[in-house]
Amino acid sequence: MEVVPLGLGGVLAIRPQKFGDARGFFSETYNAERFAAAGVPLTFVQDNHSFSAAKGVVRGLHYQLPPRAQDKLVRVAKGAILDVAVDIRKSSPTFGQWVSLVVSAAEWNQILVPKGFAHGFVTLEENTEVIYKVTDYYSPEHDRSIRFDDPDIGIEWPFSSSAVQLSDKDKMARTLAESDVFE
């Protein structure tokens, strides 16, 4: 397993080993012992799976506030996404900064988005399936969203704001300045 820091406090690119032969391949996408040995000692409690039929579907920027904050380990089973993590820890020197990574089935890579970051992605291919593990259960009372196109954050999405598809929840998201964030 290859683990590479992406430059913002704990956001990591992870590439599990993939063993292939004439039949196909096998990959251990998560192993608690190997992750702990690589400095990622997390316990995941829930798996989520999303499907997006079209290119340009934006999901996010989502997060949960403490005490129900979540670390997320994101991978793509089919298709590709541009995955984004935004530092929303007010006390952090990188508050409001973002990092992105193309995560795809072809690259067989993953991204770890730690607590204290808002997370979102846009689909780069049709029929994209994203699977991600989280370290706490979904909690509607702690669930929050920040606008994907907040100009103060300035994420460089590969599609114009008018060309993306959003959920009703994400259409109503607040800016970072208006949002409840981590201290």
N, C-alpha and C positions, 0 to 999 in steps of 0.2 A: 504494500500500500504506500502510495506517495502522498505526502501532506505538504502543502505549500501555503504559507501565510500570504494573504492578499493585501496587507498593508493597513488594515483598520482593525484594532483591538480584538483579535480572536476570530475574525472571518477567515476561513480556510478553504482552499481548493483541495479536494481529495480525489485520488484516482485509485480505486481498488484494482487488484490484479484480476486479469481475465485470462482463462485458460481455454483455448479453442482446439478443435480437431474437426475431422470431416463431418461429424454429427452436429456441430454447433459450438457452444461455449458453456463454461461454468464460471461464476464469479461469486465470491463472498462479499456482498456489498456492505455488510455490517457485522462486526465481531467485537463484542464488548472488551475482550482482553487485548486485542490488537489495537483498538482505538485508545484504550487506556495507556498502553505502552507507547503510543505515538503522542501522548499528552492530551488526549481528548477523553477524559473519564466521565462520560455522560450516561445516564440511564434514560432510555426512551420508553414512553408509556403508550403512545398512540401512533398509528400509521394513517396517513391521509393520501388519497389518490384523486387527482383531478384530470379531466379530459377536456380539451378545447378543440373544437372542430376546425376553427379558422386560424389563419395567421393574424397577428395583431390583437389577440385577446390579452388584456392586461388584468392581472390579479394582484391587488395590493395598492398601496403599501400597508401591510397588516402587521400587528403585534398585539401582545397581551401585556397588561401592566402587572407589576408585582401585587400580590404574592403569587400570581398565576402566570408569570412570564415563561416563555418557551424558548429553548434552543431548538433550531431546526436543521435537519440533515436532509438536503434536497437532491434528488436525482431524477433523470428523465428516462423512462422506459421506452418511449417512442417519440421521435421528433426532436425538437430543440427549443430552448428558451434563452433569452437574455435575463439572467437572474441578478437582482439588485439588493444590496444591503445598505441601509442608511443608519448612521450612528445617531441615536436619539437619547444619549446619556448627557444631560446638561453639564455635568462636571467633567466631561471628556474634552481633551484638547482637539479632538476631531469631530465634535458635535456638529451635526448637519452635513457632514461629508458622506460621500457614498462611494461604493466600489461595485463593480459588476463582473460577471463571468458568463460566458456562453457555456451552458450545460446542455449536453446532448446525448442521445443514445449512441451516436456514432463515436463520440469521444470517450464515452463510458466514465465520465467524471461526475463529481458531486461538489456541493458547496455546503459548508457548515456556517449557519447564521446564528450567532450567540444571542443570548438575552441582552436587551439593551439596544437592539437594532430593529428597525422596521424592515420588512421583507416584501418584495414583490417581483413579478416577472412578466415578460411579454413573450407570447409564442412566436417563434420564427418560422415554423412549419405548420401545415395543416395536420390535424389529427394527432396532436401532441398530448402525451400522457406524462404527468408529473407525479412522483411518489415522494412523500417526505415524512420523516419521523419527527416527533416532538417530545420534549421532556416534561410536559404537563398537559393535562386534558383541556379541551376547549372550554372556555368560560365566557359566556355572553356578557357578563357584568364587567369583565376586564378587557374585552376585545375592543380594539381601536383601529382606525385607519387614517392614513395621511394621504393627501392628494398625490397621485403619481407624477403630476406635472407641476408641482409646487415650484415656482420660479426661484425661490430662495435656496432650494436644494439644487436645482439645475441638472437633473439627470438627463443624460443624452440617450434618449430612446431611439430605436431605429425606424420608428414610424411617427408621423405627425399626430398631435393630440386629437385631431379630427378624424383620423383614420383608424383609431383603436376601438375595440369593443370593451365596455365596462359593465360591471354589475350595478344595480341601483345603489347598493351600499357604497361602492367605490365612487360613484358619481357625486355622492353627498359628503365625501371625506373632507376633512378640514386641512388647512395648511399646517406645516410644522409649528409655526409661531402660535397657532390657535389650539394646538393639541396638548393633551396630557402626555408627559414623557417621563423618562427615568431621571432621577436626581443625579 
